[in-house]
């Protein structure tokens, strides 16, 4: 088993901890919202961290809509399916937990889908912030609701800028 190495990214919505094992990312989490409080590790450089940070920079500059990074998805087959579906939600768009559970093929799985969404270890990279309540409300986000709102507004502003270019 390879050792885990860490790096950090100061985003407009808070510091992110990046973790890598081998040639895959293990997680991208908001540092201040992590449940297990541990000392901050020494930042390590790697080609994967550089690629991740470059892509995050582009996302926050409104120049990247889809991330292309090797992720270590660890979970049940159901969880992996949900996380894969999250990556298909278009930039600047939202869907409801109910719609997501229908896409999985089981409308009754809405609670399991919501729980799995909350266990996403790749903040921003796997866009769980794009899943909202059926009534359009911003519900549940491991990174705090203010971040979810900020990320959705960030993407929407970029979409509106693109539309303005064509008018």
Secondary structure as UniProt FT lines:
FT   STRAND          4..11
FT   TURN            12..13
FT   STRAND          14..21
FT   TURN            22..23
FT   STRAND          24..30
FT   HELIX           31..33
FT   HELIX           47..60
FT   TURN            61..62
FT   HELIX           77..86
FT   TURN            87..88
FT   TURN            91..92
FT   STRAND          95..96
FT   HELIX           97..104
FT   HELIX           107..109
FT   HELIX           110..118
FT   TURN            123..125
FT   HELIX           128..130
FT   STRAND          131..132
FT   TURN            134..135
FT   TURN            142..143
FT   HELIX           145..166
//
